[in-house]
């Protein structure tokens, strides 16, 4: 305690990127010298290039040397900077999330990445991010856990079955993200290993799609398999990320861990949780499965973060797991819900794509008959998400609404292709808006918009609720709201 420590020396390499702009100096000098005096002129000034390289390395080393941190009773104290020194104290009570990441390439070096997030930080970066020696990082994490554990509180643990980890991985998988990764990987492979290998990869994929087209146009088959491979890649990636998932609840924190090659650990303060989101897709609803996510500053922040609390669970176990981990959040049945005549408000924007997309495919197929098979296939594939969205809106109409248990709101609504059941403490609602159109005013209905703030501003939209019931359930009359 109160002793200054330095980060892991590997941070010297991480700091090098901050000073790479200085390489412009030898680049400009080399171009100018080459134009004037050719190779001899360039070689004559090579000492300047070497001097710049030494300056870059020296600045990176100096930045690492001058970056120190102290474990103090009141919190974490960090000093950094070369020319402009900064001194930062983050009180332990203000830390919402502390995260440790163990990348497999840093394990042989005994290095661990520490991330500390508070409400004062930005949504795209942590308040403090350091690469530390494993022992030092785990001591900081242990201090955090000790500060949030109660002596009389019996810790509880939850470990999901492997099939539920696979279900979550399937839910979170995104074909587009996989396609982008493959495209980047192939282009970089061509850059590093030559265009011949890149062309062979593309050629192999083209041959495969022609063999496995099964009567589809080759271009359509290529798109289909590209999306399939992209989805499979993200599925495997999510499966590896969430393998060995475990949650441990102490008095004041959730300790969440998971991963195979890169282990991740999170300590999330319970009081920092803005809301709990029980999420379903059409498929998981048919299977009777629920996935539970928490929204707190710093948790699920980065692209490769673990983001779930309960990867997937059956309906019969949902409340038992939630009561085990977060008994503070109570689920309430709907106390205000849309009236039967509101179904058109739910289906209006979902209905038209289901009509217009097939019509457009038929018309374009007749205008361009040589491309008819491809156009019809693309139109068919485009209709699938449109009809899926329509199904989501139908389910939303039958299940949406609001409720309240003491100071915990329960909000049921759809967003995109997912159905959400959100449990939110009243004090976490940053803004509540009752929005009415001209037609809603006629029968005293409104849309309820509740805004919460985590890393980003989030909107929870419940459609066509009776205005008087919304005011009563949400308790807005206590804030001076009148019907």
N, C-alpha and C positions, 0 to 999 in steps of 0.2 A: 504493500500500500504506500502511496505517496512517493513512489520511486519511479523516476522517468525511465521508460523503456523505448527501444526503437523497433520499428517494423522489421519484417523479414527482409534480408538483403535483396531478395528477388524483386522488390519494389523499385530497385534501381533500373531494371529493364522496363518496368511499367512506366516509370517517369521519362524514359527516353522519348516516348512518343510526344510528350509535351514540347519538346525542343526540336523536333524534326524540321520545323519551318526554317531553322537556321541553315539547313542544307541548300536553301536557295542561294546563299552567298557563294559557295564554291561552284554551284551550277552556273550562275550568271558570270562569274569570273572565268570559268572554263570556256563558255561560249564566246565571250569577248576575246579572250586570249587566242582561241583557236581561229577565229575569224581574222585576227590581225597577223599572227605569226605561225599559225599551224600547230603541229604536234610539239615542236620545240618550245614554242611560247607557252603552251599548256603545261608542259613538264616543268618549265622554269618556275611556275607559280604553284607547284604542287604542295609546297610547304604551307601555303595558306589554307589549302583544303584540309591538310592534316591538323592544322591548328584549330579549324572549326570543329572537326570531329572530336578532338580532345576537349574543346569547350563544351560540346553537347554532353559528352560522358561526364565531364566535371560537374556540370549543372545538375545532371541526374543524381550523381552521388551526393552532392551537397544538399539537394532537396530531400533525399532519403536520410541523410545524417541529421538534418535539422528538424525532421519530423519525429516528435516524441509524444508519448501518451503516458498518463498516470491513472492508476486505479485509486480513486479517492473515495472516502466514505460517502460523500455527497453525490458522486457520480464520476463520469469519465471526462478527463481533462486532456485536450489535445493541442499541441503547438506545432505550427507548420509555416513554411514560407522561407524564401531566401532574402529577397529585397523588401517584401512586405510581409511582416510577421503577423500571424493570426493566432489568437488564443481562444479556444472554445471549451466551455464547460457544459456538458449535457447532464442535468440532474437525473439520477436514476429513476425517480418517480415520473419523469416526463418521457421516458422511452416507451414507445408503443410496441415496437417489434425489434428484436435483436436476432440476426441470422448469421449462421456459420455455413460456409460452402467449402467442401473438400474436393476440388477438382482432381481427377485421377492423375493429371500431368504434374500437379504440385505435391502430391503425396510423397514421392521419393525425396523431396526436398524438405519435408516436414512443415509445409506452409499451408495456411488456412486463410480464407477470406472472411473478414468480419464486416457486417453491415449493421448500422444503427439508424433507426428511423423514428422521427418524432413528427408531430403535426406541423412543426415549423418548416420542415423540409419541402423540397419540390417534388412533384409527382414523378419526374423522370430520373431523379438521382437521390441517393441517400444523404442523410445529414453527415454521416461519417462512414467512410469505406476504406478499410486497411487490409493489407496482407500481412499476417502475423505468423509467428512461430506457433505451432499447434498447441503447445502447452500453455502459452500466454493467452491465446484466444479462448481456450476452454476454461481457463481460470476466470476470464471476464464473463463468460457465459454462466459459469457456476455462481459467481457473485450475483448475477441477475436472477437466477433461479432461486437462490437462497433468500433474496430480498422479497420475492413474491410468493414464497411458500409459508403457510401457516403451521404452527406447531401442532394444533389440534385438528388439522385438516388431513383426512386420509386420502392420499392421491389415488386417482382412478386412471385406468388405461383402456384404450380401445385399439384393437388391431383387426383390420378387415380381412376377409377371406380373399384369396387370389382371384376368384371369379369376379369379385366386385371391383378389384383393381383393373381387371381387363375391361369391365363395363365402363368405368370412368375414362379409361384410355380411349375407348371407342367414341364416347360422347365428346371428348375434347379434341378429337382428331379433325384436322382440316386439310382437305385435298389441295387447296390453293397454296397453303404454306409449304406443303411437301413439294409441289410443282416448282415453286420459286427456289426452294433449296436445291432440287435436282438441276435446274437450269443454271444456277450459280455454280454448283459443283462441276458440271460438265464444262462450262466456259472456263473456269479456273484450271481445270485439268488440262484443257487445251493450251492455256497460257503457259503452264508449268512444264508439261510433258510433250507438247507439240500438237499441231493440228491433226496429224495423222491419227493419233489415238482418239481425239475428239470426234473425228469423222467416223471412226470405227464404232464408237459408242452409239452415235446417231444411226449409223447403218445397221447395227445389230438390232436396235429398237425398231427401225422401219421394217426389217425382215420379220421380226417377231409379230408385229401388228398385222402384216400381210398374211402370215400363216394362221393367226388366231382371229381373223376378222369375222368368220362365221357368217358370211353373206352381207356384212355391213360395208358401206363405203370405206376404203382404206383411211381416208382423213378422219372419218367419224370414229373408226376403231382406234386410231392413234390418240385422239382426244380422250376417249373412254379409258384406255389403258394408262394414259398419263395421269388422269385423275385418280384411277385406282391405285397406281403405284405411289402417288403422292399421299393418298390417305393411308396406305399401309406403312409408309415411312413415318408419318406423324403418329400413327398408332403405336408402332414399336418404340418410338422415342418417348411417348407419354408413358408407356408400360415400364420402360427402364427407369424413368424419372420417379414414378410412384411406387415401384417395387419396395418391399420392406417398410411400407407406410405404417406409422404408429403415432398415436396421440396420447399424451399424458397430461391429465388435468391436476394442477395443484390449486392452492387456495386462490391465487390471483393471476394465474397464467395458464396458457395452453402451450405445451412443449410438443412440437410436431416435427417428425423426421421421416425421411424416405430417400430412396435412390440406391443404385447399384454402383456404377462407375464413379458417379459424382454424388456423394452423400450431402444432404442438406438438412440443417436443423434450424428450427424457428422457435423463439420464445415470444408469444403474443400475450400482452396484458389483456385480461378479460374486460376490464373497464374501457379499453381502447377499441373494442369491437363495435362498429357502427350498426351493423345488422347481420342477421343470419339469413341466407338465401337457400331455400329448398327448391331444387330445379329439376324439371322433367322435360324430356323431348317426347315426341309422339311415340317413338319406339319404346323408350323406358316406361312410359305410361302404360302401354300395352303389356309390358313385362311386369308391371307393378313395382318398378324400382325408382328410388329417389337418390339424388346426389345433393350433398349439403356443402355450401361454401360459406366462408365468413369474410366480411369486408372490414379490414382494419388497416391503418397506415403501415405500409412496409410489407404486408403479407400478400404474396402473389404479385409483387410489384414488377419484377423483371420477367423477361420472356420465358426463361427456363425455370422459374420458381414453381414450387408446389403451391397449389391454390385451393385445394379442397380441405374440408374438415372430415367429412364422411364420404369416401369415394362413391359408394353406392350401397344401398340397403333396401331390403324388402319393407313393405308398409308395416308389417307386424313388429318390426324391430326399430323403426324410425324413431318413435318417441322415447323408446328405452335408451337408445344411444344418445339422443339429444339431452335427456334428463341426466345421463351419466356425465356428459361433458359440459353442458351449458344449461344447468337447471334454472338460471336466471331468465332465460328466454322461454316464454310460454306461448304455445300455439292456441289460437282462438278460432272458433267457427265463424262463419260469415254473419255479421249483424246488419249489414247493408249490402245489397246486391242489385244488379241491373234488373229492370222489369222485362217481361217477355217481349214487349214491343221494341226493345232496344237491339234486337238481333241484327237489324240492318246496319246499325252503326258499327258492329263488330265485323260484318262480312263485306261491307261496301268496297273497301280498298283491296281486299283479298279476292273478291269475286272477279273483277275485271281482267286481271292477268290470265285467269283460267279460261276466259272467253277469247281475249285478244291474241294470245300467243298461238293457239291452234289455228285461228283464222289467218294470222299473218303467215304461218308456215304453209298453209294450203294455197294462199294467193301467190306467195313468192315461188312455190313449187311449180305453179302454172306459168308464171312469167319467165322463169329460168328452168325449163324442162330438163336440160342436161344435168343440172345440179339438184334435181327434185329429190332423189334418194337422200342426199346429204342434208338438204334443207329440212326434209320431213323428220330425219333422225334428230337433228339439232332442235327442231321445234318440239319433238316428243320429250327430249331430255330437259328442255327448258320448262315444260309443263309440270314436270315432277316436283320441283321446289314450289311452284305456284300452287298446285293442289295440296302439297304438304302444309303450306302457309295457311290455306283455307281451312284445313283440318284443325290447325292450331287455334285459329280464331273461333271456330265452333266450340272447341274445348274451353277456350277462354270465356266465352259467353256463359257456358254452363257452370263455371267454377269461380269466376272473378268476384271480388267484393272486398270489404274491409271489416275488421273487427278490432276489439281492444280488450285486453285483460290488465287491469290496473293501469300502468304506464307503458305497456308494451303493445304496439300496433301489430296487427297481422294484415298484410296486404297481399291480395291474390290478383295476378294480372299476367299478361303475356308480353314478351318482348322478342321480336324476331321469330325464331323457330322454337322458343322455349317457353314453358309455363313456369312462373315464379310464385313461390309462397315466401314472403319476406316477413321476418319478425324483427321489429325495430323499436328500440327504446324511444319514448316520446322526445327526450332531450336531444336525440341524435338527428331529428328532423330539422334541417336547416331552414326549410321554407315549405309552407303548405299553401297551395293555390286551388281554389274551387273555380273551374273554368266553365262558362256556359256559352253555348251558341244561341242564336236567335230561336231555333226550334226547341232547344232544351229549356229555355225560359218559359215556354208555353206550358210545360208539364212539370216545372220545378225540378229538373234533373241537371246534373253537372258531371264533369270529369274531375277527378281528384288527382292532382299532381303534387307529389311529395318529393322534395329534393333533399338528398343526403350528400355529405361530403366525406370521401375517403381520400384516395390518391387523386381522384378526379370527381367532379360534380356528377352525380347520378340522379336520373329521374325515374320515379316509379309512377306509372300512369294507369289508373283504374277508371274504366269508362262507364258513363251513364248511371251514376248513383243518385238516389233521391237526395236533394240538397239538404233538407232538414235532418235526414238520417245521418248524412255525412258529418254535419256540424255536431250532432249529438254524439256519435261514435268517436269522432276524433277529439271531442272536448274543446271545440273551437269557441263555444260560448263563453268559456272562462277567459278568453283573450279578447273579448269584446265583439266577436263576430255575431251578427244578427241575421236571421233567416229572411 
